[in-house]
Amino acid sequence: MDSKVDTTVWENALKLLKYDPSVDKFAYDSLLMNMRVEYCDPDVMILSVRDEYSLTLVKGQTLGQTVQKAINSAAGKTITVKFVLQGDENAVKTSVSSEKKALRSEKNTPSVSGLSGEFTFDNFVVGDCNRFAHASAMTVAAKPGQRQRNPFFLWGNSGLGKTHLMKAIGNSIMQQYPGKKVIYTTCEEFTNAFVACVSKNNYEPFRNKYRTVDVLLIDDIQFLIGKEGVQAEFFNTFEALISDKKQIVITCDKAPNNLKELDNRLVSRFQDGIMFDVQPPDFETRKAIFLQKMETDGIEISDDIINFVCENITTNIRQLNGAYNTLSTYLALANGSLTLEEVEKIMAPIISPNNKKYLKPEVVINAVAKYYDLPADKLSSKQRSAEIADARNVAMWICREYLEMNLDKIGSYFGGRTHSTVLHSCNNIDDNPQLKKDAEEIIKLMTT
């Protein structure tokens, strides 16, 4: 390929990945830093890795998806990313050719899905925590638009597989009904698209996009809270699709009846279909997920190590995936040989089972106040200076992400702040790499 390849987007993406807490330092230093840009244009980027094992760590894996997101953020648009082996010119040419062909064909297909093919029913691990939700999701995919399952509402904490199930529905419908128009979007993307229409005073493109689909998949509907104009638009979109017997699938972090700050009309519509609570995976499900990933990557890990990880990672699947990615990276660096004692040390920052259970919100507040050299009572006060607000947001984020407290409970510890205020504060940390880094440093100080 052309030797004069613009690497600016990749260089900026690397800067984002360096501070991404889901990316292990060893993976960053030994794998990502050694990737090369073989081809890059406004639509496609081909990255090469040094060896076959490195390819298995990114191709179709969570780390590869993280790289994709960082590149999209750096580019300010969606770019298709493919991974190949260094030196394989034929793979580079084939990847570029196939992706260009796919992009051209998109204009002629009825699907505007926003989906990728890695989330399917086949690779969704079923356990007692999600068995009924999975079975009903398959029924929705087989016969979309049926009155008794419309809308299909999945709720539960982050990282439990709700989005996987939702996307599996979309991918299955696209496979079974090639003529149906399917779209996946997040609530944030829906909101941004609507705001753009308001600024231009032109609503037709937006409504043509969302009201002409056969299947609408919308993720994290709780982010409609506090956005009255967007709620009204979504309600009208919802009504239009339901009246036309089009399928709607929704995910949320809580049950509809707990969305107290959402328009009552929407809440009642959500309750008019079918609702499932997706619970944290039990040990058997966690182990099955872990074994599935090992089989996909073709690696071997002793049963005592697998049991140790699956017994201690209990909160959600995303955390389990992170533990697996970290462990598989260390395994590669150790030439495929790790002892249980070594794994316990590697996993300690991720698991910390003995430290975590003794932490209380008061301990978090005091630790954050000390870190920022502020009086602890300032964090629960009404003061809104930038310094105090940042510290308060960090403390709330730690309570949500590390102590796994619900948002209403967190608000009660910080001067009676509302659910939406706490949610906004936590989102500020997610969007600010420096404050997120501060929060993670404070967690380490509290648990070591």
Secondary structure, DSSP 8 states (H G I E B T S, - for coil): --S----HHHHHHHHHHHT-TTS-HHHHHHTGGG-EEEEE-SSEEEEEESSHHHHHHHTTSHHHHHHHHHHHHHHTS--EEEEEETT-HHHHHHHHHHHHHHHHHHTTSS------TT--STT----TTTHHHHHHHHHHHHSTT-GGG-SEEEE-STTSSHHHHHHHHHHHHHHH-TTS-EEEEEHHHHHHHHHHHHHHT--HHHHHHHSS-SEEEEE-GGGGTT-HHHHHHHHHHHHHHHHTT-EEEEEESS-GGG-TTS-HHHHHHHTTSEEEE-----HHHHHHHHHHHHHHHT----HHHHHHHHHH--S-HHHHHHHHHHHHHHHHHTTT---HHHHHHHHHHHH-HHHHTT--HHHHHHHHHHHTT--GGGGGSS---HHHHHHHHHHHHHHHHTS---HHHHHHHTTS--HHHHHHHHHHHHT-HHHHHHHHHHHHHHH-
